[in-house]
Amino acid sequence: MKIITFFCLLCFSSVFAQSKAVIYGNIKSSENENLIGVKISFISKDSQNFSSTDGFGNFSANISLGQIKIKIDQSGYLSKDLEIDLKKDTLLSIVLEKDITILKEVVVANDKKNVIKNLSGGKLSFNVKELSAVPSILGTTDILKVLQLTPGVQNSGDANGYFYVRGGDPGHNAILYNNTPIYGMSHLLGIFPFYNADHIKDVEFDKSSSNAKYGGRLSSTTLLNSNKKLPSEFGIQGNIGVLASQLTIAAPLSNKTGFYISGRKTYIDEMVGPIMKSGSKNNDVKDMKYGFSDGNFTFLSQISKNSLFIVDAFASGDELKVKDENLALWTSLKWSNFTVSPSLITTISPKVSMSNTVYFSQYSNDLSMQQATIQFNVSSFVKDFGFTNSVRYFFKNTPFESGIQYAYHNLQPQKVNVENFTTVNNNSQDIINANEAVIFTTAKPRILENLTADFGLRINYYASGADSYLHFQPRVVLDYMPNKRYSFYASYNKQYQYLSLITTSSVGIPTDFWIASSEGIKPQSSNEFAIGSNQNITRNWTSSLGGFYRSMKNLLEYPYGITQFNEITTFKNDMYVGKGKAYGLEMMLKKGNGKFSGWLSYTLSWSDRNFDELNNGKTYFAKYDRRHNLSLVGMYDLNSKWNFGITQLFSSGNRFTMPTSWYFINNNPVKEYSGYNNAQMPNYIRTDIAANYYFIKTPKKESALNFSIYNTFNIANPIYVVLDVEVNENKDKVVVTQKEKVLYRILPSISWRFKF
């Protein structure tokens, strides 16, 4: 009760002054798109205040009454100055024009490529349209790969579609597609972009999940939002390449309804398979066949002046086949996603708006293996039925957002079947059902002239079988902006996670499965503290610097690989429960204007774990502890026809456990370990380059060729290590050879991107 009282006192401590009023509103582009991170200055006779737009393009400020000058500045748009006589609460609707000057027949464009924007509390937003020059396999923006190029985020290496944020496990990250959770996160072990960037309007990334509206994960939240603007005319855009192709269609059905539909498919087997087979070395993975396809659909209907009805859907399917004739081994792995989410957005008044979303999300995987006379199959799935409600409103001149959420979880962690000529062994974990209900509220009061706050409280009730939990999760972000050049923030977040990803493979293939807190398995929890600052060094250069500390409890470890075959086994008995902590420093230097733009990102971090059953109870480095992560992204516009991009990655290798010595017992070699995760993979180094040649480039039409090379210098980045053990004839000597397995090396790609 004391926590809630303190929360309310802070929210309302400075909002009752009669000499002030609220200026609030929305900022859009001339293309009717909400603009994120727009800087706004409010200058009066006695003071100067600052604000910025949120993920919906909205802003608010509590300002003293009187004559106010308003300055609006956004990269890539013409600055705008306003002057008003503030006598009461005032609503503004502002449209910014592109910064393009036409003189005779020469077009001089000052289009600032501020592709990544720093928001309050260390959050980031992404301009997907301006990321086309960042190299990727398909010649289109890879959103998850871009995340791995930012501070606090570790790249997962090859053969892994995951990413690790601030020392957390891969399952500690929430990915929401239009408020719908996505549980499967990658195509071909991370090499292909998982989301069709043509269908995504904007991306918001929060390393700390500091918004109380979102929860259920210990680390980050990534919001992927499709286009909510009704298409005014028929349009088509896409990409045709040697590895994959994609197509997006925008079609109006009337002046109040329309839809967007997208699809993608790869044919990498026909193009790259022969190259890999003929040019691979003994330590490369051979005879691999792979295919994926996915689709997005968004339907919009302006059912009234103040109500917009939207239906979003996403589906994906992948299949990976590996054949090893030497081992008489055949493997097939399939995984798929499906989501659908109808939603209704209603503007009740200038100060009140509401959104309601119903969603269904399903992820499943199925692994089949056959070797000689043995056939093995393991599968799993997770299904969510959910509802999300949120109301945005002002109370006593302070912006609030409150709402309720409900989710019904249905999971099959593992279903196992093993057959040979004589026996059949079935081992399936029980299906888990769980209910989760949430009440949340956020408030953004202005405490002092240059000090704003973002307070949040999330109350979770979770029940599965005989287990139930009630958790209070406070969130606090303080932002101090002494002037337009500098801003500082400090934050605290309490998180609980009820659904956990159990990783079973060092390679990161989708044999991993989800399990819900039940049968005595407690929810994971974390406390995170973070501080940081953003600096506008010049008009072109900005930087950010921050640090974090996170403690975690009830972490889960499953030490049996894909599965174990004990018929009486239960997850409660098999799971190890422990704790961990992570801390580090993050920095970014960005250039967002001129022919050359890009950023430099560096993270220095530590992450360790402590489980009583592992490493003799001593603390050890986590598998995802990668001390150094350095990323360099550069984009260069040579002229109106050519632009180029390069990414350079360097990171410390993942941790793994390696035997340190061998000895004999009864003429049998035995391996001995000095500690858990006592070894480290080689440093990960990769250079990607890309070039775009534009035949046509206008806001409505585009035709361009993309040339890209993944891993340009053909560096062998191993995905795992195999120990080759040989014993001499007298069985008194062991020779151990370490072999590093590489999945893929250099991958060139050519594609044609079009829009009309």
SULSULFEN-V919424 format. One line per field, one symbol per residue. ss: DSSP state (~ for helix, > for strand, _ for the rest). phi: phi as a letter, one per 20 degrees, with the letter a starting at -180 (. if undefined). A space follows every 50 residues. Layout:
ss = ???
phi = ???
This chain:
ss = _~~~~~~~~~~~_______>>>>>>>>>>____>____>>>>>____>>> >>_____>>>>>>>_>>>>>>>>___>__>>>>>>>___>>>>>>>_>_> >>>__>>>>______>>>_~~~_>>>_~~~~___________~~~~~___ __>>>_______>>>____~~~_>>>>__>>_____>~~~_>____~~~> >>>>>>______________>>>>>>________>>>>>>>__>>>>>>> >>____>>>>>>>>>>_~~~~~~~~~~~~____>___>>>>>>>>>>>>> >>>>__>>>>>>>>>>>>>>>>>>____>>>>>>>>>>>>>>>>>>>>>_ _>>>>>>>>>>>>>>>>>>>>__>>>>>>>>>>>>>>>>>>>>>>__>>> >>>>>>>>>>>>>>>>>>>____>>>>>__>>>>>>>>>>>>>>_>>>__ >>>>>>>>>>>>>>__>>>>>>>>>>>>>>_____>>>>>>>>>>>>_>> >>__________>>>>_______>>>>>>>>>>>>>____>>>>>>>>>> >>>>>>>>____________~~~~>>>>>>>>>>>>>>>>>____>>>>> >>>>>>>>>>>___~~~__>>______>>>>>>>>>>____>>>>>>>>> >___>>____>>>>>__>>>>>______>>___>>>>>>>>>>>>>>___ _>>>>>>>>>_________>>>>>>>>______>>>>>>>>>____>>>> >>>>>_
phi = .ffffffffffdfcddffecbddcrcccefemdfddmfecddddfdbcdc bbfefdmebbbecffpfcedddcbgncffcdcccdfdbgcddcdddegec ddclddddddefeefcdedfmnfccceffedfeffbfemcfdffffgfed fnddfenflbeebddlmefffededddlmdfddecbdklnfegfdfffed ebcdccfdlfeffdanceddcddddffdeffebfbbbrbdcfdacbbccd bfeafccabcccbbbdcfgfeegffffedfefeefdldcbbbbbbcbcdc befbfdccdccdbbbbbcbcccccffeldcccccbbcbcbbfbcdceebg dccbcccdbccccbbbdccccledccbcbbbbccdbbccbcdbdclmdfc bcrcbbbddccdgbcdccccfdcccdbcfffddbdcccccbcbcedecgd cdccebcddddcbbmeebbccdcfcccdcdcfbfecbcbbbccdcccddc ededcfenffefcdcefalneeffbbccdbcabccefcfedcbbbbbbbc dcclfdcdedmfacdffefcffeefedbcabbbrccbbccccbnfdbqbd cbcdbcbccbcfedllmefcffgefcgdccccccccefafddccbbccdb bfffebdcfdbcbdclmdfcecdeafleccfggecbcdcbbddefcbcgd cbbbdddccelgelfeefeaddeedcdffflcbddddedeedebdfcebc bddbbb
